[in-house]
Amino acid sequence: MVDVPQLVAQAREGRPRAVARLISLVEGAAPELREVMAALAPLTGGAYVVGLTGSPGVGKSTTTSALVTAYRKAGKRVGVLAVDPSSPFSGGALLGDRVRMSDHASDPGVYIRSMATRGHLGGLAWAAPQAIRVLDAAGCDVILVETVGVGQSEVEIASQADTSVVLLAPGMGDGIQAAKAGILEIGDVYVVNKADRDGADATARELNHMLGLGESRAPGDWRPPIVKTVAARGEGVDEVVEALEKHRAWMEERGVLARRRLARASREVETIAVTTLRSRIGDLSGDRHLGALAERIVAGETDPYRAADELVEGLTNGG
């Protein structure tokens, strides 16, 4: 039996085990999940959510670790969600990110959690929005969400974070490929990491040029800055934090932050509703009604859209 009020109270006190248990309930879609979310609802809204994404090998984990160090020096409590690729055998995360951030493992002001994508497209685990809520309610001032390497359609972090950071590195083909990946459309801050390598200046110039070719901006619109870093040595990290704080202040001043969070909540509700409907449809996989509809389609007596309308009508009417 899970004592949800006690778990939530302990998480508010910053007890890592309570936070871990709550996120495990989220990931496992436990029966207590609704009670957990109801208890957390009035405690959320204080954390600043920063998403970090980019191609594999650009140094996302190293940059995330460096940002944790910078925020801790500023006295902030930090939560980290490192979304790893799923193991094809167990479905579990490979935990590589948590290994790289081991320097912060003993810091009580830092909570690090690896989550498996479990095949979910978009670079984020399906339970990430609820896990963010847990860390928010647990008193984290900043939540860093590091995603698996993005591809052409894997830009979901933009819909889950207040500010999205896109990382690139010289010599990795990121320059031209960035435009194809679509990540030029989601970044609020761009970081050229491993700037001690040859080609870093050229990568930054090319990125700046491509950003200039993007949508025209009105006076006062946010112009994504490009910051060069060597995260492994902590170089340029303070400049990244400064860029993040400037973006946050700009969003708050213009009401953008509130609008982003409203849109995020809307998508979360929609996702939960669609997931619920899918599960109800899944329960009908062996249902006679669904089988009869399939037979009528094969026989040419109806079409899939009309059959789907009948199925939805049956679901919404409790049938």
TITI-593591 format. One record per residue (C-alpha): x, y, z; residue number from 1. Coordinates in pm, whole numbers. Example, Ala and Ser with C-alpha at 12.3 -4.5 7.8 and 13.67 -1.06 7.14 Angstrom:
BEGIN
+--------+--------+--------+-----+
!      u !      v !      w !  nr !
+--------+--------+--------+-----+
!   1230 !   -450 !    780 !   1 !
!   1367 !   -106 !    714 !   2 !
+--------+--------+--------+-----+
//
This chain:
BEGIN
+--------+--------+--------+-----+
!      u !      v !      w !  nr !
+--------+--------+--------+-----+
!      0 !      0 !      0 !   1 !
!    146 !    336 !   -104 !   2 !
!     99 !    628 !    134 !   3 !
!     87 !    905 !   -127 !   4 !
!     46 !   1204 !    112 !   5 !
!    347 !   1087 !    312 !   6 !
!    555 !   1035 !     -4 !   7 !
!    468 !   1382 !   -129 !   8 !
!    551 !   1538 !    209 !   9 !
!    888 !   1360 !    213 !  10 !
!    959 !   1471 !   -145 !  11 !
!    887 !   1830 !    -43 !  12 !
!   1151 !   1787 !    227 !  13 !
!   1400 !   1690 !    -41 !  14 !
!   1429 !   1322 !     43 !  15 !
!   1573 !   1151 !   -267 !  16 !
!   1406 !    815 !   -200 !  17 !
!   1061 !    973 !   -189 !  18 !
!   1126 !   1158 !   -517 !  19 !
!   1254 !    834 !   -673 !  20 !
!    946 !    645 !   -557 !  21 !
!    710 !    905 !   -700 !  22 !
!    884 !    902 !  -1038 !  23 !
!    876 !    522 !  -1036 !  24 !
!    499 !    536 !   -980 !  25 !
!    477 !    772 !  -1279 !  26 !
!    692 !    555 !  -1505 !  27 !
!    504 !    242 !  -1412 !  28 !
!    161 !    407 !  -1458 !  29 !
!     76 !    277 !  -1112 !  30 !
!   -285 !    274 !   -986 !  31 !
!   -185 !    554 !   -747 !  32 !
!    -78 !    780 !  -1035 !  33 !
!   -397 !    988 !  -1035 !  34 !
!   -374 !   1041 !   -659 !  35 !
!     -7 !   1141 !   -696 !  36 !
!    -82 !   1398 !   -967 !  37 !
!   -374 !   1540 !   -766 !  38 !
!   -150 !   1584 !   -463 !  39 !
!    129 !   1745 !   -665 !  40 !
!    -90 !   1987 !   -864 !  41 !
!    -98 !   2275 !   -612 !  42 !
!    276 !   2241 !   -547 !  43 !
!    399 !   2292 !   -903 !  44 !
!    478 !   2591 !  -1121 !  45 !
!    791 !   2722 !   -954 !  46 !
!   1062 !   2542 !  -1150 !  47 !
!   1236 !   2669 !  -1463 !  48 !
!   1253 !   2383 !  -1714 !  49 !
!   1548 !   2381 !  -1954 !  50 !
!   1567 !   2123 !  -2231 !  51 !
!   1898 !   2021 !  -2385 !  52 !
!   1908 !   1841 !  -2715 !  53 !
!   2140 !   1778 !  -3007 !  54 !
!   2301 !   1502 !  -3209 !  55 !
!   2476 !   1215 !  -3030 !  56 !
!   2831 !   1300 !  -2931 !  57 !
!   2798 !   1679 !  -2901 !  58 !
!   2848 !   1668 !  -2525 !  59 !
!   2495 !   1696 !  -2388 !  60 !
!   2571 !   1510 !  -2066 !  61 !
!   2894 !   1700 !  -2006 !  62 !
!   2716 !   2030 !  -2067 !  63 !
!   2430 !   1929 !  -1839 !  64 !
!   2678 !   1842 !  -1563 !  65 !
!   2855 !   2177 !  -1608 !  66 !
!   2521 !   2361 !  -1587 !  67 !
!   2438 !   2174 !  -1266 !  68 !
!   2768 !   2296 !  -1118 !  69 !
!   2693 !   2655 !  -1223 !  70 !
!   2341 !   2654 !  -1082 !  71 !
!   2455 !   2493 !   -756 !  72 !
!   2713 !   2770 !   -713 !  73 !
!   2421 !   3011 !   -741 !  74 !
!   2241 !   2826 !   -462 !  75 !
!   1975 !   2666 !   -683 !  76 !
!   1826 !   2322 !   -626 !  77 !
!   1859 !   2129 !   -949 !  78 !
!   1674 !   1831 !  -1093 !  79 !
!   1803 !   1640 !  -1394 !  80 !
!   1602 !   1408 !  -1615 !  81 !
!   1840 !   1224 !  -1846 !  82 !
!   1633 !   1046 !  -2107 !  83 !
!   1832 !    748 !  -2233 !  84 !
!   1772 !    511 !  -2522 !  85 !
!   1582 !    202 !  -2414 !  86 !
!   1755 !   -129 !  -2389 !  87 !
!   1609 !   -353 !  -2663 !  88 !
!   1614 !   -640 !  -2414 !  89 !
!   1487 !   -500 !  -2085 !  90 !
!   1331 !   -169 !  -2187 !  91 !
!   1544 !      1 !  -1924 !  92 !
!   1768 !    304 !  -1968 !  93 !
!   2136 !    251 !  -2036 !  94 !
!   2219 !    500 !  -1758 !  95 !
!   2518 !    644 !  -1941 !  96 !
!   2415 !   1000 !  -1861 !  97 !
!   2392 !    934 !  -1489 !  98 !
!   2741 !    783 !  -1493 !  99 !
!   2880 !   1099 !  -1654 ! 100 !
!   2713 !   1317 !  -1389 ! 101 !
!   2845 !   1113 !  -1097 ! 102 !
!   3025 !   1421 !   -960 ! 103 !
!   2690 !   1544 !   -830 ! 104 !
!   2570 !   1211 !   -690 ! 105 !
!   2644 !   1302 !   -328 ! 106 !
!   2503 !   1655 !   -348 ! 107 !
!   2167 !   1671 !   -162 ! 108 !
!   2073 !   1975 !   -369 ! 109 !
!   2081 !   1775 !   -692 ! 110 !
!   1845 !   1499 !   -803 ! 111 !
!   1942 !   1300 !  -1113 ! 112 !
!   1714 !   1047 !  -1277 ! 113 !
!   1762 !    845 !  -1595 ! 114 !
!   1446 !    755 !  -1782 ! 115 !
!   1407 !    514 !  -2070 ! 116 !
!   1234 !    630 !  -2386 ! 117 !
!   1080 !    281 !  -2419 ! 118 !
!   1053 !    335 !  -2792 ! 119 !
!    876 !    669 !  -2761 ! 120 !
!    958 !    898 !  -3054 ! 121 !
!   1055 !   1259 !  -3002 ! 122 !
!   1356 !   1202 !  -2778 ! 123 !
!   1155 !   1204 !  -2455 ! 124 !
!   1013 !    936 !  -2234 ! 125 !
!    632 !    933 !  -2239 ! 126 !
!    630 !    989 !  -1862 ! 127 !
!    865 !   1290 !  -1875 ! 128 !
!    594 !   1559 !  -1826 ! 129 !
!    474 !   1392 !  -1506 ! 130 !
!    832 !   1336 !  -1386 ! 131 !
!    897 !   1706 !  -1440 ! 132 !
!    596 !   1777 !  -1217 ! 133 !
!    742 !   1555 !   -945 ! 134 !
!   1075 !   1741 !   -948 ! 135 !
!    894 !   2075 !   -958 ! 136 !
!    682 !   1985 !   -656 ! 137 !
!    992 !   1853 !   -478 ! 138 !
!   1131 !   2206 !   -473 ! 139 !
!   1374 !   2209 !   -764 ! 140 !
!   1444 !   2563 !   -883 ! 141 !
!   1580 !   2445 !  -1218 ! 142 !
!   1502 !   2121 !  -1402 ! 143 !
!   1739 !   2019 !  -1680 ! 144 !
!   1589 !   1770 !  -1927 ! 145 !
!   1853 !   1606 !  -2143 ! 146 !
!   1712 !   1412 !  -2437 ! 147 !
!   1844 !   1133 !  -2653 ! 148 !
!   2010 !   1255 !  -2973 ! 149 !
!   1761 !   1422 !  -3198 ! 150 !
!   1684 !   1335 !  -3555 ! 151 !
!   1462 !   1478 !  -3823 ! 152 !
!   1137 !   1459 !  -3629 ! 153 !
!   1267 !   1428 !  -3275 ! 154 !
!   1218 !   1782 !  -3152 ! 155 !
!    962 !   1715 !  -2881 ! 156 !
!   1173 !   1882 !  -2612 ! 157 !
!   1055 !   2220 !  -2743 ! 158 !
!    703 !   2137 !  -2626 ! 159 !
!    814 !   2028 !  -2278 ! 160 !
!   1068 !   2294 !  -2179 ! 161 !
!   1043 !   2663 !  -2095 ! 162 !
!   1372 !   2718 !  -2279 ! 163 !
!   1526 !   2483 !  -2537 ! 164 !
!   1904 !   2459 !  -2577 ! 165 !
!   2037 !   2304 !  -2897 ! 166 !
!   2395 !   2178 !  -2888 ! 167 !
!   2623 !   2137 !  -3187 ! 168 !
!   2992 !   2053 !  -3221 ! 169 !
!   3248 !   2120 !  -3495 ! 170 !
!   3352 !   1838 !  -3723 ! 171 !
!   3039 !   1630 !  -3669 ! 172 !
!   2842 !   1733 !  -3976 ! 173 !
!   2604 !   1932 !  -3760 ! 174 !
!   2632 !   2253 !  -3959 ! 175 !
!   2437 !   2159 !  -4270 ! 176 !
!   2250 !   1873 !  -4105 ! 177 !
!   2103 !   2103 !  -3841 ! 178 !
!   1874 !   2262 !  -4098 ! 179 !
!   1752 !   1921 !  -4213 ! 180 !
!   1691 !   1804 !  -3858 ! 181 !
!   1453 !   2089 !  -3795 ! 182 !
!   1633 !   2189 !  -3477 ! 183 !
!   1691 !   2539 !  -3609 ! 184 !
!   1322 !   2597 !  -3549 ! 185 !
!   1317 !   2497 !  -3184 ! 186 !
!   1628 !   2648 !  -3025 ! 187 !
!   1609 !   2943 !  -2788 ! 188 !
!   1981 !   2920 !  -2714 ! 189 !
!   2243 !   2753 !  -2934 ! 190 !
!   2565 !   2613 !  -2795 ! 191 !
!   2868 !   2519 !  -3005 ! 192 !
!   3043 !   2283 !  -2767 ! 193 !
!   3400 !   2150 !  -2798 ! 194 !
!   3495 !   2497 !  -2920 ! 195 !
!   3865 !   2415 !  -2874 ! 196 !
!   3843 !   2199 !  -3187 ! 197 !
!   3919 !   2318 !  -3537 ! 198 !
!   3613 !   2445 !  -3716 ! 199 !
!   3430 !   2582 !  -3411 ! 200 !
!   3428 !   2939 !  -3542 ! 201 !
!   3312 !   2819 !  -3884 ! 202 !
!   3030 !   2618 !  -3726 ! 203 !
!   2917 !   2923 !  -3526 ! 204 !
!   2928 !   3144 !  -3838 ! 205 !
!   2732 !   2891 !  -4044 ! 206 !
!   2475 !   2855 !  -3769 ! 207 !
!   2441 !   3231 !  -3741 ! 208 !
!   2394 !   3254 !  -4117 ! 209 !
!   2122 !   2986 !  -4120 ! 210 !
!   1942 !   3150 !  -3828 ! 211 !
!   1948 !   3472 !  -4028 ! 212 !
!   1777 !   3294 !  -4316 ! 213 !
!   1492 !   3187 !  -4090 ! 214 !
!   1171 !   3367 !  -4016 ! 215 !
!   1183 !   3744 !  -4005 ! 216 !
!   1172 !   3883 !  -3653 ! 217 !
!    990 !   4192 !  -3542 ! 218 !
!   1163 !   4447 !  -3318 ! 219 !
!   1182 !   4308 !  -2968 ! 220 !
!   1151 !   3943 !  -3076 ! 221 !
!   1396 !   3698 !  -2923 ! 222 !
!   1708 !   3640 !  -3127 ! 223 !
!   1864 !   3307 !  -3022 ! 224 !
!   2223 !   3366 !  -2908 ! 225 !
!   2509 !   3138 !  -3008 ! 226 !
!   2747 !   3052 !  -2724 ! 227 !
!   3078 !   2869 !  -2768 ! 228 !
!   3179 !   2635 !  -2486 ! 229 !
!   3428 !   2373 !  -2381 ! 230 !
!   3196 !   2208 !  -2130 ! 231 !
!   3454 !   1950 !  -2022 ! 232 !
!   3662 !   2236 !  -1881 ! 233 !
!   3370 !   2453 !  -1775 ! 234 !
!   3457 !   2721 !  -2029 ! 235 !
!   3167 !   2930 !  -2155 ! 236 !
!   2916 !   2770 !  -1917 ! 237 !
!   2855 !   3094 !  -1726 ! 238 !
!   2771 !   3257 !  -2059 ! 239 !
!   2516 !   2980 !  -2126 ! 240 !
!   2352 !   3041 !  -1787 ! 241 !
!   2346 !   3415 !  -1862 ! 242 !
!   2177 !   3349 !  -2196 ! 243 !
!   1920 !   3124 !  -2025 ! 244 !
!   1840 !   3387 !  -1764 ! 245 !
!   1803 !   3655 !  -2031 ! 246 !
!   1561 !   3434 !  -2223 ! 247 !
!   1361 !   3362 !  -1910 ! 248 !
!   1339 !   3734 !  -1829 ! 249 !
!   1233 !   3812 !  -2187 ! 250 !
!    960 !   3544 !  -2173 ! 251 !
!    828 !   3666 !  -1839 ! 252 !
!    823 !   4028 !  -1956 ! 253 !
!    624 !   3948 !  -2270 ! 254 !
!    396 !   3678 !  -2132 ! 255 !
!    561 !   3411 !  -2347 ! 256 !
!    644 !   3189 !  -2049 ! 257 !
!    281 !   3175 !  -1937 ! 258 !
!    164 !   3096 !  -2290 ! 259 !
!    420 !   2817 !  -2328 ! 260 !
!    314 !   2661 !  -2001 ! 261 !
!    -54 !   2679 !  -2097 ! 262 !
!     24 !   2509 !  -2428 ! 263 !
!    227 !   2246 !  -2244 ! 264 !
!    -60 !   2171 !  -2006 ! 265 !
!   -302 !   2144 !  -2300 ! 266 !
!    -77 !   1892 !  -2476 ! 267 !
!    -41 !   1694 !  -2155 ! 268 !
!   -418 !   1668 !  -2113 ! 269 !
!   -456 !   1570 !  -2478 ! 270 !
!   -188 !   1302 !  -2449 ! 271 !
!   -349 !   1150 !  -2140 ! 272 !
!   -692 !   1152 !  -2306 ! 273 !
!   -560 !    990 !  -2625 ! 274 !
!   -368 !    729 !  -2424 ! 275 !
!   -685 !    646 !  -2230 ! 276 !
!   -884 !    608 !  -2552 ! 277 !
!   -614 !    388 !  -2704 ! 278 !
!   -618 !    162 !  -2402 ! 279 !
!   -997 !    132 !  -2427 ! 280 !
!   -969 !     49 !  -2797 ! 281 !
!   -699 !   -205 !  -2712 ! 282 !
!   -942 !   -372 !  -2474 ! 283 !
!  -1172 !   -419 !  -2773 ! 284 !
!   -911 !   -602 !  -2982 ! 285 !
!  -1098 !   -927 !  -2934 ! 286 !
!  -1439 !   -765 !  -2912 ! 287 !
!  -1714 !   -897 !  -3139 ! 288 !
!  -1813 !   -545 !  -3244 ! 289 !
!  -1464 !   -461 !  -3365 ! 290 !
!  -1439 !   -796 !  -3542 ! 291 !
!  -1774 !   -738 !  -3711 ! 292 !
!  -1661 !   -396 !  -3832 ! 293 !
!  -1344 !   -551 !  -3976 ! 294 !
!  -1550 !   -815 !  -4158 ! 295 !
!  -1774 !   -545 !  -4310 ! 296 !
!  -1467 !   -354 !  -4435 ! 297 !
!  -1322 !   -666 !  -4598 ! 298 !
!  -1659 !   -741 !  -4756 ! 299 !
!  -1677 !   -388 !  -4897 ! 300 !
!  -1992 !   -308 !  -4700 ! 301 !
!  -1833 !     -8 !  -4524 ! 302 !
!  -1510 !    190 !  -4522 ! 303 !
!  -1251 !    227 !  -4243 ! 304 !
!  -1351 !    586 !  -4163 ! 305 !
!  -1718 !    501 !  -4117 ! 306 !
!  -1621 !    197 !  -3912 ! 307 !
!  -1393 !    411 !  -3697 ! 308 !
!  -1677 !    659 !  -3641 ! 309 !
!  -1898 !    374 !  -3522 ! 310 !
!  -1623 !    251 !  -3291 ! 311 !
!  -1564 !    597 !  -3142 ! 312 !
!  -1936 !    647 !  -3096 ! 313 !
!  -1955 !    317 !  -2914 ! 314 !
!  -1663 !    413 !  -2688 ! 315 !
!  -1796 !    760 !  -2603 ! 316 !
!  -2138 !    617 !  -2528 ! 317 !
!  -1986 !    365 !  -2296 ! 318 !
!  -2040 !     77 !  -2533 ! 319 !
+--------+--------+--------+-----+
//
